[in-house]
Amino acid sequence: MVRGVFILLVFAFAAPSLAAAETMTFSDAAALLAKSCSAEIDANCRGVNLDANRLKECLSRNTDALSPQCATGYLKSLDAIQKRIAARVAVANACGREIVKLCNGSTKETSKSIPCLTTVQVSARCNQAMGDAGYR
C-alpha cells in the first residue's frame, strides 16, 4: 500500500502542474486518488504505467474489487488530471501570438515560453488560458 501511494505521489510531482481553474491541482488529484484507491491500485493495477488513461482503464476493469470510497473518488481524480492536461494544450493555441512575438519562442515548445508569458502583458484570451492551466 505504501508503495502505491509513493508511486502516485511521484506521478503527481512529475506530471505538469497545470489545471483548469475549476479543477483541482495535479497534486490534489493524486492525493485524492492515493487516499481513496491506494489498496486497490496495489492489488489490481500492479505493473500498470501510472498515466491517467491506463490507470483509469485498470480501475474500470476492476470495478467489482473497488471499495465504495475508491469507486466514487477515482473518476473525479483522473478526470481532473485530464482537464489539467487539456488546459495545458490550450495555452499553445490561445497564446500563440504572444509566444512567438513577445517571447521569441515556438508554439511547439510552449513550456519553454511559460516563464516569459507570466511576466509580459498578454491578451485576455491568453491570460484566461494561462489561468485555466494553473500558470497564474
C-alpha positions as CSV (number, residue, x, y, z in Angstrom):
1,M,0.0,0.0,0.0
2,V,2.8,2.4,0.9
3,R,4.4,1.6,-2.5
4,G,1.3,2.6,-4.4
5,V,0.9,5.8,-2.5
6,F,4.6,6.7,-3.1
7,I,4.3,5.9,-6.8
8,L,1.2,8.1,-7.1
9,L,2.9,11.0,-5.3
10,V,5.9,10.7,-7.6
11,F,3.5,10.7,-10.6
12,A,1.8,13.8,-9.2
13,F,5.0,15.8,-8.9
14,A,6.5,14.6,-12.1
15,A,3.4,15.5,-14.1
16,P,2.9,19.0,-15.3
17,S,1.3,21.1,-12.7
18,L,-1.4,22.9,-14.6
19,A,-5.2,22.8,-14.5
20,A,-8.4,24.5,-15.3
21,A,-9.3,27.0,-12.6
22,E,-12.4,25.0,-11.6
23,T,-10.5,21.7,-11.2
24,M,-8.1,20.5,-8.6
25,T,-4.3,20.6,-9.0
26,F,-2.3,17.5,-10.1
27,S,-1.0,17.0,-6.5
28,D,-4.5,17.3,-5.1
29,A,-5.9,14.8,-7.6
30,A,-3.1,12.4,-6.9
31,A,-3.5,12.8,-3.2
32,L,-7.3,12.0,-3.5
33,L,-6.5,9.0,-5.7
34,A,-3.9,7.8,-3.2
35,K,-6.2,8.3,-0.3
36,S,-9.2,6.6,-1.8
37,C,-7.6,3.9,-4.0
38,S,-4.1,3.0,-2.9
39,A,-5.0,-0.5,-1.7
40,E,-7.0,-1.2,-4.9
41,I,-4.1,0.1,-7.1
42,D,-1.6,-2.1,-5.3
43,A,-3.9,-5.1,-5.5
44,N,-5.3,-4.8,-9.0
45,C,-3.1,-2.5,-11.0
46,R,0.4,-3.5,-10.1
47,G,2.7,-3.0,-13.1
48,V,0.3,-0.6,-14.9
49,N,2.0,2.5,-16.1
50,L,0.8,5.4,-14.0
51,D,-0.6,7.6,-16.6
52,A,-4.2,8.7,-16.1
53,N,-5.6,6.8,-19.1
54,R,-4.0,3.4,-18.2
55,L,-4.8,3.8,-14.5
56,K,-8.4,4.7,-15.3
57,E,-8.7,1.7,-17.6
58,C,-7.3,-0.6,-15.0
59,L,-9.6,0.6,-12.2
60,S,-12.6,0.5,-14.6
61,R,-11.8,-3.2,-15.4
62,N,-11.7,-4.0,-11.7
63,T,-14.8,-2.1,-10.5
64,D,-16.1,-5.2,-8.7
65,A,-13.0,-5.2,-6.5
66,L,-13.1,-1.5,-5.7
67,S,-14.1,-0.1,-2.3
68,P,-17.0,2.3,-2.3
69,Q,-14.6,5.2,-1.5
70,C,-12.4,4.3,-4.4
71,A,-15.3,3.8,-6.8
72,T,-16.5,7.3,-6.2
73,G,-13.1,9.0,-6.0
74,Y,-11.0,7.7,-8.8
75,L,-13.1,9.1,-11.7
76,K,-13.1,12.5,-10.1
77,S,-9.3,12.4,-9.6
78,L,-8.5,11.1,-13.1
79,D,-10.9,13.4,-14.8
80,A,-9.3,16.4,-13.0
81,I,-5.9,15.2,-14.3
82,Q,-7.2,15.0,-17.9
83,K,-8.7,18.5,-17.6
84,R,-5.4,19.9,-16.5
85,I,-3.6,18.3,-19.4
86,A,-6.2,19.7,-21.8
87,A,-5.8,23.2,-20.3
88,R,-2.0,23.0,-20.9
89,V,-2.5,22.1,-24.5
90,A,-4.9,25.1,-24.9
91,V,-2.2,27.5,-23.8
92,A,-0.3,26.9,-27.1
93,N,-3.4,27.8,-29.1
94,A,-4.5,30.8,-27.0
95,C,-1.1,32.3,-26.6
96,G,0.5,31.5,-30.0
97,R,1.0,35.1,-31.0
98,E,2.5,36.1,-27.6
99,I,4.8,33.1,-27.6
100,V,6.2,34.0,-31.0
101,K,6.2,37.8,-30.9
102,L,6.8,38.6,-27.2
103,C,8.7,35.7,-26.0
104,N,10.6,34.7,-29.2
105,G,9.5,31.1,-28.7
106,S,7.9,28.4,-30.6
107,T,4.4,27.0,-30.2
108,K,5.8,23.5,-30.5
109,E,7.7,24.1,-27.3
110,T,5.2,26.1,-25.3
111,S,6.6,25.0,-21.9
112,K,9.8,26.9,-22.6
113,S,7.9,30.1,-23.0
114,I,5.8,29.9,-19.9
115,P,8.2,31.9,-17.7
116,C,8.2,34.7,-20.3
117,L,4.4,34.6,-20.6
118,T,3.9,35.1,-16.9
119,T,6.0,38.3,-17.0
120,V,4.7,40.1,-20.1
121,Q,1.4,41.7,-20.9
122,V,-0.7,39.1,-22.8
123,S,-4.2,39.1,-24.4
124,A,-7.3,38.4,-22.3
125,R,-7.7,35.0,-24.1
126,C,-4.1,34.1,-23.4
127,N,-4.4,35.3,-19.8
128,Q,-7.6,33.1,-19.3
129,A,-5.8,30.1,-20.8
130,M,-2.8,30.6,-18.5
131,G,-5.1,30.9,-15.5
132,D,-7.1,27.8,-16.5
133,A,-3.8,25.9,-16.9
134,G,-2.6,26.9,-13.5
135,Y,0.2,29.1,-14.6
136,R,-1.2,32.2,-12.9
